[in-house]
Amino acid sequence: MNLCIFEDNGYTKLLPLTYLRPVYDLRCGINTIREKIVRAYPGLPVSLLCRDYLKEVLKEDNPGLRINYLPEDRYLFVNGRVLFEDNLKKSINLESEGVYLQDNSVIAAVVKGDNLKPIRRKLGQPLEREDFKGLPVHGVKAKQLDYTWDFIHHNSGQIKEDFKVLSRGGIIAGGVYEGVSILERSNIYIAEDAQVKPGVILDAENGPIFIDKGAKVLPNATIIGPAFVGAGSTVKVGAKIYEGSSFGEVCKVGGEVEESIIHSYSNKQHDGFLGHAYLGQWVNLGAGTNNSDLKNNYGTVKVPVNGKIIDSGSMFVGATIGDHSKTGINTMLNTGTVIGVFSNVFGAEFPPKFIPSFSWGGAEGFIEHEFDKAVASARCVLERRDKEITPQMARLYRHVFEMTEPQREALNF
């Protein structure tokens, strides 16, 4: 048996976070969706299916993995938008072919031999229900992530679940200075080379705290679990980190943060509030940037998704900000704001709730962020972290620039 993680058309409802990555490489909890699925089936050879324009960068980032290539004759397919848990694994019979559905959405499928032919013809495109027709159908219950706010709502529970699976509670391997207050030590993990400085409060009474290798928590910061601080990340002096927050690798986080995910290599260093938000990679929030996550009338938040306004059904929804986007100092973002990739937002008033990719401006208006200038800025940012923009990445950026041009034209800039 081989394991194949695939994308379906649901990725479109998770833009802009999925412009530059497959949906299964988004983080929820401590780990990415892909890491959770692979963890459920240790030892199985892994193949990844993605949109064709992502293929070359995905291959570059995952040497040795099969990308859009299915040479074997037996596969377990798992939808890359599914939070894979034990109850789902128990529902899947690897010995016989079948497709596992929830509300007509393919959650998983066991496919062999000739039944793989329709799927092989779709390599480079999202898979859908019709690509698995002819297989016995089974109903199943699963946690499927349909919108960006679903990641936020599941994040606390996923931190707890990942922490339990990783089984490192009570291990304090890094440096904890005198004057640190630790509440519920058995619910805390501090990895080797991590540092927790004097005056820090780690409150894990209501959920675990996972501080990964090389991370730093600077003096007088407070972290309330469940929370995750990724490898090489820094929680700044006096930061207030509330429950349900996950920070991936090499982030710098300060101010006040609540129930938010910062993917990796992104900075929210300064004072300002970030709540119920998801930031992509290489994002930088200027000093004093604040996002609203609650309407004044306490109604449910409506969010722009693919040109439509969707009622989230939730009272709390903050900002979604795509990779390589930036805000200026004292920027204000309204509830449910969505900012595309490679955008630069600034100014004293609230900008629109939807800001297309490669935009430059604020409440007074936007112009197109010229492609060459946007990539030049990104190159400088990556070089500061000893990374580079490869030719494959540059082609991906150009593709996304061109595919998002109609959004900018619709707003007359």
C-alpha positions in Angstrom: 0.0 0.0 0.0 1.1 3.5 -0.8 -0.1 6.8 0.7 -1.2 9.6 -1.6 -2.3 13.0 -0.3 -4.3 15.0 -2.8 -6.0 18.4 -3.3 -9.6 18.9 -4.4 -11.2 22.1 -5.6 -11.8 23.1 -2.0 -8.4 24.8 -2.1 -10.0 27.8 -3.8 -11.9 28.6 -0.6 -8.6 28.7 1.2 -7.0 31.4 -1.0 -4.8 33.4 -0.6 -3.1 30.9 1.7 -3.0 28.3 -1.0 -1.7 30.4 -3.9 1.9 29.4 -3.2 1.5 26.0 -1.5 -0.7 22.9 -1.6 -3.5 22.9 1.0 -2.0 20.0 2.9 1.1 22.1 3.8 -1.0 24.6 5.9 -0.5 24.4 9.6 -3.2 23.6 12.2 -2.0 23.0 15.7 1.6 22.0 16.0 1.9 20.2 12.7 0.9 20.7 9.1 -2.0 18.7 7.7 0.4 16.6 5.7 2.5 15.8 8.7 -0.6 14.5 10.6 -1.6 12.3 7.7 1.8 10.8 7.2 2.1 10.3 11.0 -1.1 8.2 10.9 0.5 5.7 8.4 4.2 5.4 9.3 6.3 3.5 6.8 4.0 3.8 3.8 5.7 5.3 0.8 4.3 8.8 0.2 3.1 10.5 -3.0 1.8 14.1 -3.2 -0.6 15.4 -5.8 -0.8 19.2 -6.4 -1.9 21.7 -9.0 0.5 21.6 -11.9 1.9 25.1 -11.4 3.1 24.2 -7.8 4.8 21.0 -8.9 8.4 22.3 -9.5 8.6 24.2 -6.2 7.1 21.3 -4.3 9.7 18.9 -5.9 12.4 21.4 -5.0 11.3 21.5 -1.3 10.7 17.7 -1.1 13.6 15.9 -2.8 13.0 12.2 -3.1 9.2 12.4 -2.8 6.9 11.4 -5.7 5.1 14.5 -6.9 2.2 14.0 -9.4 3.5 10.5 -10.1 1.7 7.3 -9.3 3.8 4.3 -10.5 2.4 1.7 -8.1 -0.9 -0.2 -8.3 -2.3 0.2 -4.7 -3.0 3.6 -3.1 -4.7 5.0 -0.1 -5.8 8.5 -1.1 -6.4 11.1 1.6 -7.9 14.6 1.1 -5.3 17.3 2.0 -8.0 19.3 3.8 -8.8 16.6 6.4 -7.5 16.7 10.0 -6.6 13.0 10.1 -7.5 11.4 13.5 -7.6 7.9 14.9 -11.4 7.5 14.5 -11.0 8.2 10.8 -8.2 5.7 10.4 -10.3 3.0 12.1 -13.1 3.7 9.5 -10.9 2.9 6.5 -10.3 -0.6 5.4 -7.0 -0.9 3.5 -7.8 -4.4 2.3 -10.6 -3.5 -0.1 -11.3 -0.8 -2.6 -13.7 1.9 -1.6 -14.3 5.7 -1.5 -15.1 7.4 1.8 -17.5 10.3 1.6 -18.7 13.1 3.8 -21.5 15.3 2.2 -20.4 14.0 -1.2 -16.8 15.2 -0.6 -14.1 12.6 -0.9 -12.3 12.2 2.4 -10.3 9.1 1.5 -10.2 6.3 -1.0 -8.5 2.9 -1.4 -7.9 2.4 -5.2 -6.1 -0.4 -7.1 -5.2 -1.4 -10.6 -7.3 -0.2 -13.4 -9.4 2.1 -11.2 -6.2 4.3 -10.9 -6.5 5.2 -14.7 -9.0 8.1 -14.3 -6.8 9.6 -11.5 -3.6 9.3 -13.5 -5.3 11.3 -16.3 -6.0 14.1 -13.8 -2.5 14.5 -12.5 -1.8 18.2 -12.0 -5.4 19.0 -11.4 -7.6 18.8 -8.3 -9.4 15.5 -7.8 -13.2 15.3 -7.3 -15.9 12.8 -6.6 -16.3 11.7 -10.2 -12.6 10.6 -10.4 -13.4 7.8 -7.9 -16.7 6.6 -9.5 -17.4 2.9 -9.6 -15.9 2.2 -6.2 -18.0 1.0 -3.3 -19.2 4.0 -1.2 -18.8 4.4 2.5 -20.0 7.3 4.7 -17.6 8.7 7.2 -17.3 11.5 9.7 -14.2 13.7 9.5 -12.9 17.2 10.4 -12.7 18.9 7.0 -11.3 22.4 6.7 -13.4 24.3 4.3 -12.5 27.9 5.1 -9.6 29.7 6.8 -11.6 30.3 9.9 -12.0 26.5 10.3 -8.2 26.3 10.9 -8.5 28.9 13.7 -11.5 27.2 15.3 -9.7 23.8 15.4 -6.3 25.1 16.3 -6.6 24.8 20.1 -7.9 21.2 19.9 -5.2 20.3 17.3 -2.4 21.7 19.6 -3.7 19.4 22.3 -4.0 16.4 20.0 -0.5 16.9 18.5 1.0 17.4 21.9 -0.6 14.2 23.1 0.7 12.2 20.1 4.2 13.7 20.3 4.3 12.7 24.0 6.8 15.1 25.3 4.9 16.6 28.2 7.1 17.5 31.2 10.3 17.5 29.3 12.3 20.6 30.0 15.5 20.2 27.9 16.2 23.9 27.1 17.4 26.7 29.4 14.9 28.0 31.8 16.2 31.0 33.8 15.5 31.8 37.4 12.3 33.8 37.8 10.3 31.9 35.2 6.8 30.9 36.5 5.6 27.5 35.2 2.1 26.4 35.8 1.4 22.7 35.2 4.9 21.5 34.3 3.6 18.1 33.0 1.8 20.0 30.2 4.9 21.9 29.0 7.7 20.9 26.6 10.8 23.0 26.1 13.2 21.6 23.5 16.9 21.6 23.6 18.6 25.0 22.8 15.4 26.8 23.6 15.6 29.6 26.1 13.0 31.0 28.5 14.1 34.2 30.1 13.4 35.7 33.6 9.9 37.0 34.3 8.2 34.7 31.7 4.9 33.1 32.7 4.1 29.7 31.1 0.5 28.9 32.0 -0.4 25.4 30.8 -3.3 24.7 33.3 -5.9 24.7 30.5 -3.8 23.4 27.6 -0.2 22.4 26.6 2.6 24.7 25.6 5.2 23.3 23.1 8.4 25.4 22.7 10.5 23.9 19.9 14.3 23.8 19.5 16.1 27.0 19.4 13.1 29.1 20.2 13.4 32.1 22.6 10.8 33.5 25.0 12.1 36.9 26.1 11.7 38.5 29.6 8.2 39.2 31.0 6.3 37.5 28.1 3.2 35.5 29.0 2.1 32.4 27.1 -1.2 30.7 27.9 -1.8 27.2 26.5 -2.7 25.6 24.3 0.2 27.3 22.4 3.0 26.3 20.0 6.2 28.2 19.4 8.1 26.8 16.5 11.8 26.1 16.0 14.0 29.3 15.9 11.1 31.6 16.7 11.2 34.4 19.2 8.4 35.7 21.5 9.4 39.3 22.3 9.7 41.1 25.6 6.4 41.5 27.4 4.3 39.7 24.7 0.9 38.5 25.7 0.1 35.2 23.9 -3.3 33.8 24.6 -4.7 30.3 24.1 -5.0 28.8 20.7 -1.9 30.4 19.1 0.6 28.6 16.8 3.8 30.2 15.5 5.8 28.2 13.0 9.5 28.2 12.4 11.6 31.4 12.6 8.8 33.9 13.5 9.1 37.0 15.7 6.0 37.7 17.7 5.2 40.5 20.1 2.2 42.5 21.4 -1.1 40.7 22.0 -2.0 37.6 20.1 -5.1 35.4 20.5 -6.2 32.2 18.7 -4.0 32.9 15.6 -1.8 30.9 13.3 1.5 32.4 11.9 2.7 29.9 9.4 6.5 30.4 9.4 9.2 33.1 8.7 6.7 35.9 9.5 7.0 38.8 11.9 4.5 40.5 14.2 7.1 41.9 16.4 5.5 45.0 17.9 2.6 46.1 20.0 -0.8 45.7 18.5 -3.6 43.1 18.5 -3.8 40.0 16.3 -6.8 37.8 16.9 -8.4 34.8 15.2 -6.1 35.4 12.2 -4.0 33.4 9.9 -0.8 34.8 8.5 1.1 33.1 5.7 4.9 32.9 5.2 7.2 36.0 5.0 4.5 38.4 6.3 5.5 41.5 8.2 3.1 43.5 10.3 4.3 47.1 11.0 4.3 48.5 14.5 0.9 49.2 15.9 -1.0 47.1 13.3 -4.3 45.9 14.8 -6.9 43.6 13.4 -10.5 43.5 14.6 -11.9 40.0 15.2 -15.3 41.0 16.7 -18.1 43.2 15.2 -19.5 45.9 17.4 -23.0 44.4 17.2 -21.6 40.9 18.1 -23.0 39.5 14.8 -21.5 36.8 12.7 -18.6 37.9 10.6 -18.9 37.9 6.8 -15.8 37.3 4.8 -14.9 37.8 1.1 -14.2 34.4 -0.5 -13.6 34.1 -4.3 -15.7 37.2 -5.1 -18.5 36.2 -2.8 -19.4 37.3 0.7 -19.6 34.3 2.9 -21.2 34.3 6.4 -18.7 32.5 8.6 -21.4 31.7 11.2 -18.8 32.8 13.8 -18.7 35.8 16.0 -14.9 35.8 15.9 -12.9 36.1 12.6 -9.8 38.1 12.1 -7.6 38.7 9.1 -6.2 36.3 6.6 -3.0 37.5 5.0 -1.2 35.8 2.2 2.6 35.2 1.8 5.0 38.1 1.4 2.4 40.8 2.3 3.1 43.7 4.6 1.3 46.3 6.6 2.6 49.8 7.6 2.7 51.2 11.1 -0.6 51.7 12.8 -2.5 49.9 10.1 -6.1 49.0 11.0 -7.8 45.9 9.6 -11.5 45.2 9.9 -13.1 42.0 10.9 -12.7 39.3 8.2 -10.2 41.2 6.1 -8.5 39.2 3.4 -5.2 40.3 1.9 -3.6 38.5 -1.0 0.0 37.6 -1.6 2.8 40.3 -2.2 0.6 43.2 -1.1 1.7 46.3 0.8 -1.1 47.9 2.9 -0.7 51.2 4.8 -2.6 54.4 5.8 -4.6 55.8 8.7 -8.1 54.5 7.9 -9.6 51.0 7.4 -8.7 49.6 3.9 -11.2 47.5 2.0 -12.0 44.0 3.5 -10.7 42.4 0.3 -7.3 43.4 -1.1 -6.1 41.5 -4.2 -2.6 40.0 -4.5 0.1 42.3 -5.7 -1.6 45.5 -4.4 0.0 48.6 -3.0 -1.9 51.2 -1.1 -4.6 51.7 1.5 -8.0 53.3 2.2 -7.3 56.2 -0.2 -6.8 53.8 -3.1 -4.5 51.1 -4.5 -2.2 50.6 -7.5 -0.6 47.4 -8.7 2.5 46.3 -6.9 4.9 45.9 -9.9 6.0 42.4 -10.2 9.8 43.1 -10.4 9.7 45.4 -7.4 7.6 42.9 -5.4 10.1 40.1 -6.1 13.1 42.3 -5.4 11.7 43.0 -1.9 11.0 39.3 -1.3 14.6 38.5 -2.3 15.9 40.9 0.3 13.7 39.4 2.9 14.8 35.9 2.1 18.4 36.8 2.1 18.1 38.1 5.7 17.3 34.4 6.6 20.0 33.0 4.4 17.6 31.8 1.8 17.2 32.6 -1.9 14.5 32.9 -4.6 15.2 30.0 -7.0 14.2 30.0 -10.6 11.3 27.7 -9.8 10.0 30.1 -7.2 10.3 33.0 -9.5 8.2 31.2 -12.1 5.6 30.4 -9.5 5.4 34.0 -8.4 5.0 35.1 -12.0 2.2 32.6 -12.5 0.3 33.8 -9.5 0.8 37.4 -10.5 -0.8 36.7 -13.9 -3.6 34.5 -12.5 -4.6 37.2 -10.0 -4.6 40.1 -12.6 -8.3 39.9 -13.2 -8.9 40.7 -9.4 -6.9 43.9 -9.7 -8.6 44.8 -13.0 -12.0 44.4 -11.4 -11.0 47.1 -8.9 -9.6 49.4 -11.7 -6.0 49.4 -10.7 
